[in-house]
Amino acid sequence: MSIFGTMKTAVSGMNAQANRLGTVGDNIANSSTVGYKRSSTAFSTLVLPSTQGSYSSGGVETNVRYSIADQGGIQYTTSSTDLAIQGEGFFIVSDPNGTPYLTRAGAFVKDATGFLKNTAGFNLMGYPYGTNPPAAVVNGFNGLEEININDFGMVSSPSTAGSFPANLEKGAAIVPAGSKPSDNVAGSVITNKSSLTAYDHAGAKVLYDFYYTKTANNQWEVTVYRQDQSTNGGFPYVGVPAANLVKQTANLVFDPNTNKLQAGNYVPGSAGPPVVLPTGSDKSITFTDLTDGATPAQSIAIDLSDMTQFATAFTPGKGIIDGNAPSPITDVEIGGDGLVTAVYQDGGRRPIYQVALATVPSIDNLLPQNGNVYLPTNDSGVVTIGFPQAGAFGQIYSGALESSNVDIASELTEMIESQRVYTANSKVFQTGSDLMDVLINLKR
């Protein structure tokens, strides 16, 4: 046995424990870092060839491992842009050079230029809403953009779709032909009326009047006009050229057993061609508004599928419609599916981005980088991009952060054990050194 070899073995043991202590130090230092994943050391033997009657001591090799796949605890905050992932997946972020990285650190804050930036200076990325991003992308970041909230400040959007339910009184009188609101003549018999506010291309509010007229048992006619196109606050609606008059009529048929909408179909109006709606499918009324001169013309579809006909008074439901007036953004909301919605000062909401998540086949083989981010490697496999709550991807929690997965008690235990083993290796080195002294002194 070589005494010098024994001393080298002891040195390798001390180096291994020094590496182990280094990972413990990193873990303890980052125990409060959002989304941090602990590192650890794994040892393997280094064996040297030995001959019969003579043993050659080898040593120990150190391999650093990262527990990236281990979930950290979820802690709730008061910021709507703080994000945590429950389950598999990583946020996709970019550095100032536009290089994409993966991270679980979701402490994002809107900076002065409108980007959602985390504490390490990386910008959150996502797909612009309405761009029809693919369901899953393998080994590519095409189509992703840095999310910028300021790009949507003071931007209006026209109304295109909504819903406007109501209960129509079953016992209402039948209105004779020639005196219905759809005839657009003075003296039209109004059974019931409600109005819905929408927005044009410039963000101006437009009020549409909905008239409900009973034409037969279990059958009603719904007619829509633009309120400001009336000359006297009611019929007739002839304040504009006939070509620009907003008017659309739909016939509704109710099931006498359930008193719910059974079918609906358009009848020809002064605007828009007649359209037949299949029974049990699309139960809505769509009208075209040419008033603001925008191209293409504004087309608004109102879902009527929740209409009912019970023996009680006319009760308009809560109308819901998209679009918004020009208004500054006051906040953003991020749903569990990653949908980023801008919240405007006037209470309007507009979806603007879809946050994507990424993963790899071997998560623990990702390469850690400064700023608590990761890069894919050959060992980790290629990146797959998808959406929260889809497939294997987890759910996003807004107003929450994922804490580090470091257990301080375990790290302190590791520290003590590392110290003891380091001391034991140093004793082996010291003993080898003493034996060398004996050999040297034999010459004396």
Secondary structure as a PSIPRED ss2 file (coil, helix, strand):
# PSIPRED VFORMAT (PSIPRED V4.0)

   1 M C   1.000  0.000  0.000
   2 S C   1.000  0.000  0.000
   3 I H   0.000  1.000  0.000
   4 F H   0.000  1.000  0.000
   5 G H   0.000  1.000  0.000
   6 T H   0.000  1.000  0.000
   7 M H   0.000  1.000  0.000
   8 K H   0.000  1.000  0.000
   9 T H   0.000  1.000  0.000
  10 A H   0.000  1.000  0.000
  11 V H   0.000  1.000  0.000
  12 S H   0.000  1.000  0.000
  13 G H   0.000  1.000  0.000
  14 M H   0.000  1.000  0.000
  15 N H   0.000  1.000  0.000
  16 A H   0.000  1.000  0.000
  17 Q H   0.000  1.000  0.000
  18 A H   0.000  1.000  0.000
  19 N H   0.000  1.000  0.000
  20 R H   0.000  1.000  0.000
  21 L H   0.000  1.000  0.000
  22 G H   0.000  1.000  0.000
  23 T H   0.000  1.000  0.000
  24 V H   0.000  1.000  0.000
  25 G H   0.000  1.000  0.000
  26 D H   0.000  1.000  0.000
  27 N H   0.000  1.000  0.000
  28 I H   0.000  1.000  0.000
  29 A H   0.000  1.000  0.000
  30 N C   1.000  0.000  0.000
  31 S C   1.000  0.000  0.000
  32 S C   1.000  0.000  0.000
  33 T C   1.000  0.000  0.000
  34 V C   1.000  0.000  0.000
  35 G C   1.000  0.000  0.000
  36 Y C   1.000  0.000  0.000
  37 K C   1.000  0.000  0.000
  38 R C   1.000  0.000  0.000
  39 S E   0.000  0.000  1.000
  40 S E   0.000  0.000  1.000
  41 T E   0.000  0.000  1.000
  42 A E   0.000  0.000  1.000
  43 F E   0.000  0.000  1.000
  44 S E   0.000  0.000  1.000
  45 T E   0.000  0.000  1.000
  46 L E   0.000  0.000  1.000
  47 V C   1.000  0.000  0.000
  48 L C   1.000  0.000  0.000
  49 P C   1.000  0.000  0.000
  50 S C   1.000  0.000  0.000
  51 T E   0.000  0.000  1.000
  52 Q C   1.000  0.000  0.000
  53 G C   1.000  0.000  0.000
  54 S E   0.000  0.000  1.000
  55 Y C   1.000  0.000  0.000
  56 S C   1.000  0.000  0.000
  57 S C   1.000  0.000  0.000
  58 G C   1.000  0.000  0.000
  59 G E   0.000  0.000  1.000
  60 V E   0.000  0.000  1.000
  61 E E   0.000  0.000  1.000
  62 T E   0.000  0.000  1.000
  63 N E   0.000  0.000  1.000
  64 V E   0.000  0.000  1.000
  65 R E   0.000  0.000  1.000
  66 Y E   0.000  0.000  1.000
  67 S C   1.000  0.000  0.000
  68 I C   1.000  0.000  0.000
  69 A C   1.000  0.000  0.000
  70 D C   1.000  0.000  0.000
  71 Q C   1.000  0.000  0.000
  72 G C   1.000  0.000  0.000
  73 G C   1.000  0.000  0.000
  74 I E   0.000  0.000  1.000
  75 Q E   0.000  0.000  1.000
  76 Y E   0.000  0.000  1.000
  77 T C   1.000  0.000  0.000
  78 T C   1.000  0.000  0.000
  79 S C   1.000  0.000  0.000
  80 S C   1.000  0.000  0.000
  81 T C   1.000  0.000  0.000
  82 D E   0.000  0.000  1.000
  83 L E   0.000  0.000  1.000
  84 A E   0.000  0.000  1.000
  85 I E   0.000  0.000  1.000
  86 Q E   0.000  0.000  1.000
  87 G C   1.000  0.000  0.000
  88 E E   0.000  0.000  1.000
  89 G C   1.000  0.000  0.000
  90 F E   0.000  0.000  1.000
  91 F E   0.000  0.000  1.000
  92 I E   0.000  0.000  1.000
  93 V E   0.000  0.000  1.000
  94 S E   0.000  0.000  1.000
  95 D C   1.000  0.000  0.000
  96 P C   1.000  0.000  0.000
  97 N C   1.000  0.000  0.000
  98 G C   1.000  0.000  0.000
  99 T C   1.000  0.000  0.000
 100 P E   0.000  0.000  1.000
 101 Y E   0.000  0.000  1.000
 102 L E   0.000  0.000  1.000
 103 T E   0.000  0.000  1.000
 104 R C   1.000  0.000  0.000
 105 A C   1.000  0.000  0.000
 106 G C   1.000  0.000  0.000
 107 A E   0.000  0.000  1.000
 108 F C   1.000  0.000  0.000
 109 V E   0.000  0.000  1.000
 110 K E   0.000  0.000  1.000
 111 D C   1.000  0.000  0.000
 112 A C   1.000  0.000  0.000
 113 T C   1.000  0.000  0.000
 114 G C   1.000  0.000  0.000
 115 F E   0.000  0.000  1.000
 116 L E   0.000  0.000  1.000
 117 K E   0.000  0.000  1.000
 118 N C   1.000  0.000  0.000
 119 T C   1.000  0.000  0.000
 120 A C   1.000  0.000  0.000
 121 G C   1.000  0.000  0.000
 122 F C   1.000  0.000  0.000
 123 N E   0.000  0.000  1.000
 124 L E   0.000  0.000  1.000
 125 M E   0.000  0.000  1.000
 126 G E   0.000  0.000  1.000
 127 Y E   0.000  0.000  1.000
 128 P E   0.000  0.000  1.000
 129 Y C   1.000  0.000  0.000
 130 G C   1.000  0.000  0.000
 131 T C   1.000  0.000  0.000
 132 N C   1.000  0.000  0.000
 133 P C   1.000  0.000  0.000
 134 P C   1.000  0.000  0.000
 135 A C   1.000  0.000  0.000
 136 A C   1.000  0.000  0.000
 137 V E   0.000  0.000  1.000
 138 V E   0.000  0.000  1.000
 139 N C   1.000  0.000  0.000
 140 G C   1.000  0.000  0.000
 141 F C   1.000  0.000  0.000
 142 N C   1.000  0.000  0.000
 143 G C   1.000  0.000  0.000
 144 L C   1.000  0.000  0.000
 145 E E   0.000  0.000  1.000
 146 E E   0.000  0.000  1.000
 147 I C   1.000  0.000  0.000
 148 N E   0.000  0.000  1.000
 149 I H   0.000  1.000  0.000
 150 N H   0.000  1.000  0.000
 151 D H   0.000  1.000  0.000
 152 F H   0.000  1.000  0.000
 153 G C   1.000  0.000  0.000
 154 M C   1.000  0.000  0.000
 155 V C   1.000  0.000  0.000
 156 S C   1.000  0.000  0.000
 157 S E   0.000  0.000  1.000
 158 P C   1.000  0.000  0.000
 159 S C   1.000  0.000  0.000
 160 T C   1.000  0.000  0.000
 161 A E   0.000  0.000  1.000
 162 G E   0.000  0.000  1.000
 163 S E   0.000  0.000  1.000
 164 F C   1.000  0.000  0.000
 165 P C   1.000  0.000  0.000
 166 A E   0.000  0.000  1.000
 167 N E   0.000  0.000  1.000
 168 L C   1.000  0.000  0.000
 169 E C   1.000  0.000  0.000
 170 K C   1.000  0.000  0.000
 171 G C   1.000  0.000  0.000
 172 A C   1.000  0.000  0.000
 173 A C   1.000  0.000  0.000
 174 I C   1.000  0.000  0.000
 175 V C   1.000  0.000  0.000
 176 P C   1.000  0.000  0.000
 177 A C   1.000  0.000  0.000
 178 G C   1.000  0.000  0.000
 179 S C   1.000  0.000  0.000
 180 K C   1.000  0.000  0.000
 181 P H   0.000  1.000  0.000
 182 S H   0.000  1.000  0.000
 183 D H   0.000  1.000  0.000
 184 N C   1.000  0.000  0.000
 185 V C   1.000  0.000  0.000
 186 A C   1.000  0.000  0.000
 187 G C   1.000  0.000  0.000
 188 S C   1.000  0.000  0.000
 189 V C   1.000  0.000  0.000
 190 I C   1.000  0.000  0.000
 191 T C   1.000  0.000  0.000
 192 N E   0.000  0.000  1.000
 193 K E   0.000  0.000  1.000
 194 S E   0.000  0.000  1.000
 195 S E   0.000  0.000  1.000
 196 L E   0.000  0.000  1.000
 197 T E   0.000  0.000  1.000
 198 A E   0.000  0.000  1.000
 199 Y E   0.000  0.000  1.000
 200 D C   1.000  0.000  0.000
 201 H C   1.000  0.000  0.000
 202 A C   1.000  0.000  0.000
 203 G C   1.000  0.000  0.000
 204 A C   1.000  0.000  0.000
 205 K E   0.000  0.000  1.000
 206 V E   0.000  0.000  1.000
 207 L E   0.000  0.000  1.000
 208 Y E   0.000  0.000  1.000
 209 D E   0.000  0.000  1.000
 210 F E   0.000  0.000  1.000
 211 Y E   0.000  0.000  1.000
 212 Y E   0.000  0.000  1.000
 213 T E   0.000  0.000  1.000
 214 K E   0.000  0.000  1.000
 215 T E   0.000  0.000  1.000
 216 A E   0.000  0.000  1.000
 217 N C   1.000  0.000  0.000
 218 N C   1.000  0.000  0.000
 219 Q E   0.000  0.000  1.000
 220 W E   0.000  0.000  1.000
 221 E E   0.000  0.000  1.000
 222 V E   0.000  0.000  1.000
 223 T E   0.000  0.000  1.000
 224 V E   0.000  0.000  1.000
 225 Y E   0.000  0.000  1.000
 226 R E   0.000  0.000  1.000
 227 Q H   0.000  1.000  0.000
 228 D H   0.000  1.000  0.000
 229 Q H   0.000  1.000  0.000
 230 S C   1.000  0.000  0.000
 231 T C   1.000  0.000  0.000
 232 N C   1.000  0.000  0.000
 233 G C   1.000  0.000  0.000
 234 G C   1.000  0.000  0.000
 235 F C   1.000  0.000  0.000
 236 P C   1.000  0.000  0.000
 237 Y C   1.000  0.000  0.000
 238 V C   1.000  0.000  0.000
 239 G C   1.000  0.000  0.000
 240 V C   1.000  0.000  0.000
 241 P C   1.000  0.000  0.000
 242 A H   0.000  1.000  0.000
 243 A H   0.000  1.000  0.000
 244 N H   0.000  1.000  0.000
 245 L C   1.000  0.000  0.000
 246 V C   1.000  0.000  0.000
 247 K E   0.000  0.000  1.000
 248 Q E   0.000  0.000  1.000
 249 T E   0.000  0.000  1.000
 250 A E   0.000  0.000  1.000
 251 N E   0.000  0.000  1.000
 252 L E   0.000  0.000  1.000
 253 V E   0.000  0.000  1.000
 254 F E   0.000  0.000  1.000
 255 D C   1.000  0.000  0.000
 256 P C   1.000  0.000  0.000
 257 N C   1.000  0.000  0.000
 258 T C   1.000  0.000  0.000
 259 N C   1.000  0.000  0.000
 260 K E   0.000  0.000  1.000
 261 L E   0.000  0.000  1.000
 262 Q E   0.000  0.000  1.000
 263 A E   0.000  0.000  1.000
 264 G E   0.000  0.000  1.000
 265 N E   0.000  0.000  1.000
 266 Y E   0.000  0.000  1.000
 267 V E   0.000  0.000  1.000
 268 P C   1.000  0.000  0.000
 269 G C   1.000  0.000  0.000
 270 S C   1.000  0.000  0.000
 271 A C   1.000  0.000  0.000
 272 G C   1.000  0.000  0.000
 273 P C   1.000  0.000  0.000
 274 P C   1.000  0.000  0.000
 275 V C   1.000  0.000  0.000
 276 V E   0.000  0.000  1.000
 277 L C   1.000  0.000  0.000
 278 P C   1.000  0.000  0.000
 279 T C   1.000  0.000  0.000
 280 G C   1.000  0.000  0.000
 281 S C   1.000  0.000  0.000
 282 D C   1.000  0.000  0.000
 283 K C   1.000  0.000  0.000
 284 S E   0.000  0.000  1.000
 285 I E   0.000  0.000  1.000
 286 T E   0.000  0.000  1.000
 287 F E   0.000  0.000  1.000
 288 T E   0.000  0.000  1.000
 289 D E   0.000  0.000  1.000
 290 L C   1.000  0.000  0.000
 291 T C   1.000  0.000  0.000
 292 D C   1.000  0.000  0.000
 293 G C   1.000  0.000  0.000
 294 A C   1.000  0.000  0.000
 295 T C   1.000  0.000  0.000
 296 P C   1.000  0.000  0.000
 297 A C   1.000  0.000  0.000
 298 Q E   0.000  0.000  1.000
 299 S E   0.000  0.000  1.000
 300 I E   0.000  0.000  1.000
 301 A E   0.000  0.000  1.000
 302 I E   0.000  0.000  1.000
 303 D E   0.000  0.000  1.000
 304 L C   1.000  0.000  0.000
 305 S C   1.000  0.000  0.000
 306 D C   1.000  0.000  0.000
 307 M C   1.000  0.000  0.000
 308 T E   0.000  0.000  1.000
 309 Q C   1.000  0.000  0.000
 310 F C   1.000  0.000  0.000
 311 A C   1.000  0.000  0.000
 312 T C   1.000  0.000  0.000
 313 A C   1.000  0.000  0.000
 314 F C   1.000  0.000  0.000
 315 T E   0.000  0.000  1.000
 316 P E   0.000  0.000  1.000
 317 G C   1.000  0.000  0.000
 318 K C   1.000  0.000  0.000
 319 G C   1.000  0.000  0.000
 320 I E   0.000  0.000  1.000
 321 I E   0.000  0.000  1.000
 322 D C   1.000  0.000  0.000
 323 G C   1.000  0.000  0.000
 324 N E   0.000  0.000  1.000
 325 A C   1.000  0.000  0.000
 326 P C   1.000  0.000  0.000
 327 S C   1.000  0.000  0.000
 328 P C   1.000  0.000  0.000
 329 I E   0.000  0.000  1.000
 330 T E   0.000  0.000  1.000
 331 D E   0.000  0.000  1.000
 332 V E   0.000  0.000  1.000
 333 E E   0.000  0.000  1.000
 334 I E   0.000  0.000  1.000
 335 G C   1.000  0.000  0.000
 336 G C   1.000  0.000  0.000
 337 D C   1.000  0.000  0.000
 338 G C   1.000  0.000  0.000
 339 L E   0.000  0.000  1.000
 340 V E   0.000  0.000  1.000
 341 T E   0.000  0.000  1.000
 342 A E   0.000  0.000  1.000
 343 V E   0.000  0.000  1.000
 344 Y E   0.000  0.000  1.000
 345 Q C   1.000  0.000  0.000
 346 D C   1.000  0.000  0.000
 347 G C   1.000  0.000  0.000
 348 G C   1.000  0.000  0.000
 349 R E   0.000  0.000  1.000
 350 R E   0.000  0.000  1.000
 351 P E   0.000  0.000  1.000
 352 I E   0.000  0.000  1.000
 353 Y E   0.000  0.000  1.000
 354 Q E   0.000  0.000  1.000
 355 V E   0.000  0.000  1.000
 356 A C   1.000  0.000  0.000
 357 L E   0.000  0.000  1.000
 358 A E   0.000  0.000  1.000
 359 T E   0.000  0.000  1.000
 360 V C   1.000  0.000  0.000
 361 P C   1.000  0.000  0.000
 362 S C   1.000  0.000  0.000
 363 I H   0.000  1.000  0.000
 364 D H   0.000  1.000  0.000
 365 N H   0.000  1.000  0.000
 366 L C   1.000  0.000  0.000
 367 L E   0.000  0.000  1.000
 368 P E   0.000  0.000  1.000
 369 Q E   0.000  0.000  1.000
 370 N C   1.000  0.000  0.000
 371 G C   1.000  0.000  0.000
 372 N C   1.000  0.000  0.000
 373 V E   0.000  0.000  1.000
 374 Y E   0.000  0.000  1.000
 375 L E   0.000  0.000  1.000
 376 P C   1.000  0.000  0.000
 377 T C   1.000  0.000  0.000
 378 N C   1.000  0.000  0.000
 379 D C   1.000  0.000  0.000
 380 S C   1.000  0.000  0.000
 381 G C   1.000  0.000  0.000
 382 V C   1.000  0.000  0.000
 383 V C   1.000  0.000  0.000
 384 T E   0.000  0.000  1.000
 385 I E   0.000  0.000  1.000
 386 G E   0.000  0.000  1.000
 387 F C   1.000  0.000  0.000
 388 P C   1.000  0.000  0.000
 389 Q C   1.000  0.000  0.000
 390 A C   1.000  0.000  0.000
 391 G C   1.000  0.000  0.000
 392 A C   1.000  0.000  0.000
 393 F E   0.000  0.000  1.000
 394 G C   1.000  0.000  0.000
 395 Q E   0.000  0.000  1.000
 396 I E   0.000  0.000  1.000
 397 Y E   0.000  0.000  1.000
 398 S E   0.000  0.000  1.000
 399 G C   1.000  0.000  0.000
 400 A E   0.000  0.000  1.000
 401 L E   0.000  0.000  1.000
 402 E E   0.000  0.000  1.000
 403 S C   1.000  0.000  0.000
 404 S C   1.000  0.000  0.000
 405 N C   1.000  0.000  0.000
 406 V C   1.000  0.000  0.000
 407 D C   1.000  0.000  0.000
 408 I H   0.000  1.000  0.000
 409 A H   0.000  1.000  0.000
 410 S H   0.000  1.000  0.000
 411 E H   0.000  1.000  0.000
 412 L H   0.000  1.000  0.000
 413 T H   0.000  1.000  0.000
 414 E H   0.000  1.000  0.000
 415 M H   0.000  1.000  0.000
 416 I H   0.000  1.000  0.000
 417 E H   0.000  1.000  0.000
 418 S H   0.000  1.000  0.000
 419 Q H   0.000  1.000  0.000
 420 R H   0.000  1.000  0.000
 421 V H   0.000  1.000  0.000
 422 Y H   0.000  1.000  0.000
 423 T H   0.000  1.000  0.000
 424 A H   0.000  1.000  0.000
 425 N H   0.000  1.000  0.000
 426 S H   0.000  1.000  0.000
 427 K H   0.000  1.000  0.000
 428 V H   0.000  1.000  0.000
 429 F H   0.000  1.000  0.000
 430 Q H   0.000  1.000  0.000
 431 T H   0.000  1.000  0.000
 432 G H   0.000  1.000  0.000
 433 S H   0.000  1.000  0.000
 434 D H   0.000  1.000  0.000
 435 L H   0.000  1.000  0.000
 436 M H   0.000  1.000  0.000
 437 D H   0.000  1.000  0.000
 438 V H   0.000  1.000  0.000
 439 L H   0.000  1.000  0.000
 440 I H   0.000  1.000  0.000
 441 N H   0.000  1.000  0.000
 442 L H   0.000  1.000  0.000
 443 K C   1.000  0.000  0.000
 444 R C   1.000  0.000  0.000
